[in-house]
Amino acid sequence: MAADRVAAALLVLGNGLAAGELSPGSLARVRAAVAHPPVERIILAGGWEQARSGAPEPPEGCREGDLMRQVALDAGVDAGLLRMECRSRSTLENLLNVVADGLLDGLSLGPSRPLGLVTHAWHLPRARYLALKVLGLPPRALVDVPVPGRGSLVEQGLFTASRLWFFGVKDPAVLLRRERRMVTMLRRGV
């Protein structure tokens, strides 16, 4: 990211829930978005990652996007700037649902009006890779808005695996099938 480029809109990628509340990572990401210079729109993307393990659906208004919205409102962000994606279980689903729900519609994003990806610095390589694949924007139409924090070797491995696993694929249905297969294999320890 060029330091002089400011996002026209922000896409805040969730980092999960802990005991029905935003994880410290999700809270840090919302706070980074609120601290960013003013934008036309803030999209808060986070659903319910525990759905993969069969956990019961959280009560209405308690999905990650809902809770991130409340933090933004409490910080003084105008409700008219906020959009939410609340049904995803992964970064890939965040992006696919943002497109499917039209949450970027009307923004005229491009190199001079980039979309800011708000996530931890360690998550940005994978998030950026998936965003370019799903959103169809040129690379300069994305600007990194890194949140400080420590990553892990697991995240680095996921980035590498994602690049290989999703190579050449652009169809959303195929991306989802491949992601689900990859997650299943990782859980089995394959």
N, C-alpha and C positions, 0 to 999 in steps of 0.2 A: 504494500500500500504506500502510495505517496503521502507524506505527512501533510501536504497542503490540500489534499482532496477531502471534502466533507460530504458525507452522505446526504442524499435528498430524502431518503426513507431508511428506516432501520428494520431489520429482521432479527429479533431476539430469539435465539434457539434455547429452549429449556434444558435444564440439567437434572431434572427429576424431582420427585417428592420424597420427603422423609417423614414418616408418621403423620401423613395428611397435611404437611406443611411444605413450603418450598425448601428445597435443599439449600445449603449455603451457596452452592454454585449457581443455582437459579437466581437466588436473591442478588448475588454479585452481578450477574448478567443484566438484570432489570435495572439495577443501580447505575451500571455503566451506560445503559441507554438513556436513562433520565439525565445523566450528567453530560451527554453528548450535546453539541450545538443543536438548536431547533431544527426540526425536520417536518416534512409534510405528513408523514404517517409512521407509526410504530406498530409493527406486527409482532405479536407475542405468540410464539409457537411452542406449545407443549401440551400434551394430552395426559396420557395415563399409561406410562411404560409398563406398569405392573400387569396390564392386560395380557401380556405374553405368558405370564405365569399362571393365569387363571384367577387372579385376584378379583374380588367383586368391584363393580363400578363405583367410583366415588360419588357422593351426593351431588346434586345439582349445584353448580357454582364452585366446586372444589377440585376441578381439574387444574393442571399446572397453568394453562393460559389464563384461567379465571383468577387464580391467586396472583399471578404476575401483574394482571390488570389492576388489581386492588392496590398493589405496592406502587405502581405508577400513578394511580389516582391519588393515593395518600401523599405522594411526593409533589403533587400539584400539576401533573400532566393533564391537559384538556382531554376529556373523554372522547371528543370528536376526532382526535388524532389516533386513537387506539383501535386496532383490529385484532381479533384472536383466532387462533387455530387450536382447537381443544380436543382433537380425537386421535392424534398421532401417538406412536409408540417408539419412534426412532427419528433420527435426523433426516433420513430419507423420506419417511412419511410426513415429517414437518413440511418439507419442501414440496412434495407432491400435493399435499392438502392445501398449502398456500396457493398453488397454481389452480387446483380444482375449484377452490372457493372464490377465486377472483380477487384475492386480497392485495394483489399488486396492480390490478387494473386501473388505468387512468394515470399512472405515475410517469410515463414516458422516460423510463430508465435507460441510461446509456453512459458512455465514458464521462460526459460532462455532468451527468445527474446519476451518480452511482447509488447502488443499494448497499447499505452498510450491514455486514454480517457481524452480529454481536454474539460472541462466544469466547470461551477461554482460548488463550494463545495456543495451547496444546491441541485443541479441537479444530482450530481454523484450517489446517491443511485438508482434513477430511471433509469438513463442512463446505469449504470453497470448492473442492473437487465435485462434490455432489450437487452443489448449487449451480455450477456451470453446466453440468450434465442435465439437470432438471429444468432450470429456468431459461436456458437457451440464450443467455446474455453473453456478450463478449467479455473476456477476462477483465478489461479495464472498467466494466460497468459494475464491478464489485469492489468494495473497499473494506478492508479488515478493520474491525473495531474490537481489538483484543482486550480481554479481561485478564488481569494477572492471576496466576495460579499455577500449581504444579501439575504436570501431566504424568503419564505413566507409559511404561513400555507397552502395555496393552493397547493404549490408544494409538501409539506409533504402529503397532502391528495391525490394528484395524484399518488404518489409513492405507498401508501397503496392500493388505488383503482386498480392500475395497477397490483400489485401482486395478488390481488383477481380475477380481470377480466381476466387476462391472464394465470391463474394457469393451468398447464398441457398442454398448447397449444404451439406447435412448428411450425405448418404449417404456412408459410407466409401469405397465403390468408386468413386464419382464424384469424390470428393476426390483419390484416388490417380491416377485417369486425368487429371484436370486438372493435378495437380502434374507428372506425367511429361511431359505435353504442354508445360507451361510450361518445364521444364528443357530439353527438346529444342529449343525455340525459342530459349532464351537461349544454348545452346551453338552454335547456327547463326548467332547474331548478328542474329536477326530483331527 
